[in-house]
Amino acid sequence: MSALDRIVAEVLGVEETRIDDSTGAATTADWSSLRHVQIIAAVGREFGVRLTPRQARSCRSVGDLRTLLVEKGLPA
């Protein structure tokens, strides 16, 4: 599993094996608006990036986050 998967699993309090690119608010009951903010903050700390509010809102799944990190040249 990737660092991103680990972060999301930790914040959501689930096993890493339950995390894939489709994991997000629409597919996971544990992904609330508060958890979303916590995930964005944890990703920022782990990868040393700061996401704009627009970027944070546009990331609705692990796949969206992964794409954004790759676009920033980071291994996700």
C-alpha positions in Angstrom: 0.0 0.0 0.0 1.1 3.6 -0.6 1.6 6.3 1.9 -1.6 7.9 0.7 -3.6 4.7 1.4 -2.0 4.5 4.8 -3.0 8.1 5.7 -6.5 7.7 4.6 -6.9 4.4 6.4 -5.5 5.9 9.6 -7.8 8.9 9.5 -10.9 6.8 8.7 -10.0 4.2 11.2 -10.2 1.3 8.7 -7.9 -1.4 7.4 -5.6 -0.3 4.5 -7.0 -3.2 2.5 -10.3 -1.3 2.3 -8.7 1.7 0.6 -8.6 2.0 -3.2 -8.9 4.9 -5.7 -12.7 4.8 -5.4 -12.7 5.4 -1.7 -14.3 8.7 -0.9 -17.3 10.5 0.6 -19.7 9.0 -1.9 -18.5 5.4 -1.3 -17.5 5.3 2.3 -19.7 6.2 5.2 -16.7 7.0 7.4 -15.6 9.8 5.1 -17.4 12.8 6.6 -16.7 16.4 6.0 -14.6 16.5 9.2 -12.6 13.4 8.1 -12.1 15.1 4.7 -10.4 18.1 6.3 -8.3 15.7 8.4 -7.3 13.7 5.4 -6.3 16.9 3.5 -4.3 18.1 6.5 -2.5 14.8 7.0 -1.7 14.6 3.2 -0.2 18.1 3.5 2.0 17.1 6.4 3.1 13.8 4.9 3.9 15.1 1.5 5.0 18.6 2.4 2.3 20.2 0.1 -0.3 22.8 0.7 -3.5 22.4 -1.2 -5.6 25.4 -2.0 -9.2 25.3 -0.8 -10.3 24.7 -4.4 -8.0 21.7 -4.7 -9.1 20.3 -1.4 -12.8 20.6 -2.4 -12.2 19.0 -5.8 -10.6 15.9 -4.2 -13.5 13.7 -3.6 -11.7 10.3 -3.5 -8.4 8.7 -2.9 -7.9 8.6 -6.7 -8.5 12.4 -7.0 -5.9 12.9 -4.2 -3.4 10.6 -5.9 -3.8 12.4 -9.3 -3.2 15.7 -7.6 -0.1 14.5 -5.9 1.3 13.0 -9.1 0.6 16.3 -10.9 2.7 18.0 -8.2 5.5 15.5 -9.0 5.1 13.5 -5.8 5.0 9.7 -5.5 1.5 8.8 -4.4 
